Amino acid sequence: MTDRAEPLLFALSESRALAADMAAILRLPLAPLEERSFAEGEFKLRPLVSVRDRPVFVVQTLAGTPEVPIAQRLLRLLFLLFGLRDAGASRITALVPYLSFARKDRRTQPRDPVNARYVAELLEATGLHRLVALDVHNPAAFDNAFRIPVDHLSALPMFAAHAAAHLDPATLAVASPDVGGIKRVQLFREQLGARLGREVDLVFIEKRRALGVVSGGQVVGDVQGRTVIVLDDLCATGGTLIRAATALRAAGAKAVHVAVTHAPLPAGIAALDAADTIASILLTDSVGTALHAGSASARTVVLPVAPLYAEALGRMLDGRALTPLLQRWPPAPGE
């Protein structure tokens, strides 16, 4: 590979900490980027090195903060991707740990929008060649929304490794807080079972939603005397997970632990931390570490996604498959 073809790694300021950790692991310097803001809210993004005929990777998580809301983060990403295309980048890959608007992926009422598809169309319009996201809400809908190659990464192998190392293996069971998450929990169950060398029981909590009102709460499965891990892809307010933990404890669970990939609102983690039915909280920093600062106690464990994304980026540069990252973390040598 010539110097001119060497890859470049860019990050917008709101995701620079994550990108810097990735760059340190890969020993790949972050490419310089000019970011200017103007008084009326407009901005300018300009790569400070030539990108012509070079593959570029852009890191941006799309969880909003009061300083940089979701819509602005998305717009900044789009403008940077357009600029890199116009500057002659040979190939553009977006590394997006938290992909916003992914939950609204189908029509449930007349004239409903399909926001996941709209975001896909916007990203594709920039000339983006590939997208790598983490634990999207509905992988099938995610695949169908895009017409460019998309890759899934998952925190499930990291969660399985942590649970096997830190929780009582003899009594472990896993639970979905609703019927919709059963497939995700089934995958987690298989990975945890492979770690433990035995089959892990799966349960779920009945949940119904009508006109914004949530009802139900029956536990389907036996949790008497069990240590239960409730798994979900996202915690916004914490209500679903707290409701699940309360139902599991009432059904006889000895302890309930929560594992969630994305926690975009500090208030959601604070609510989980305040619930006496939850023994511990396991999550990733997919939305950025600043959002978790001061919102959780020692009961909360935050797993970094930088090593996972660095491994994925290294594999892409070497032409290796990302599939082993969905099955085990860390991947076995040679995988």
C-alpha positions, 0 to 999 in steps of 0.5 A: 500500500502506498503512502497515498493510499494509506487510510485516514481516520476522522472524528467529529469533536463530539466523538473524538474521545472514542476515536482517539482510543481507537487510534491508540489501539491501532497506532493510527493517527487521527487525521486533522479536521477543521471545525468552525462554528458561526454565531447564527448556528452554521458550521464549517468542516474541512479535512486539513490533509488531502483525502484524494484517492484515499480510503477514509473512516469517520467516527460519529455517535448520534446520541444527542446532548444539550450542547449538540442535539441529535439532529445537529450531530446527524447534519454534521456527519452528513456535511463531513461525508459530503465534503470528503466525497467532494474532496476525492476520497476513494472510499468512505466508511462511517463508524456509528456506534449509536445510530439515532432514529433506528427505532422507528423502522416500520409503519404501525399507524396510517401515514406513519413515517419510517425514520430509519429508512429516511436516515439511510437515504440521507447517508447514501446520498453523501456517497457513503460506501459502508456503515458499521453500527452497533446493536441496532434496534431491529437488524432486519429492518436495518439491513432492508433500509440501506442499499449500501453494505452495512455491518453489525457489531454487537455488545453481546459477546462482551456482556457474555464474557463479563457475566461469566466472569463476575456472576454466579454461573450456577444460577444464571438465567437470562430474560427479555423485558418484552416479547420483541427482544427474545431473538436478541436474548436468545443469541446472548443466551447461546453465547453465555451458555458457550462460556459456561459450558451449559444451557442457560434458561431463558424467560421473558416478561409480558408487555403490552403497549396501547396508545402510549399506555404500558400494561402486563407484567407476567413472567413467562418462565421459572426464575425462583432462586435464580440470578437473572440478567435482563438484556435490552438494546436501549435504555431511555427512561429506564421504565421498561427495565425497572418494570421487568426487574420488579416483576422478576423479583416478585416471581422469586428471582434472587437477584436481577442484573441489567445489561443494555448497549445504549443509554443515551439519557443520563436520567435513564441510568440514574433511574436504574441506579435508584431502583432497589430491584436491580443489583447491577447495571452493565452498559457500553459507552456507545453514546460517549462517556460524558453522558454517563459521568455523574449519573451512575454509582459503583453498581454501574459497569461501563464497557468501552466500545473502542476496542471492538471498533478498533478490531473491526477497523483493523479487520476491514483494513486487512480484508478480514471478516467481521463475523467472529466479532458477533460470536465471541469477545475477544475473538480467538487467535486466527479467527 
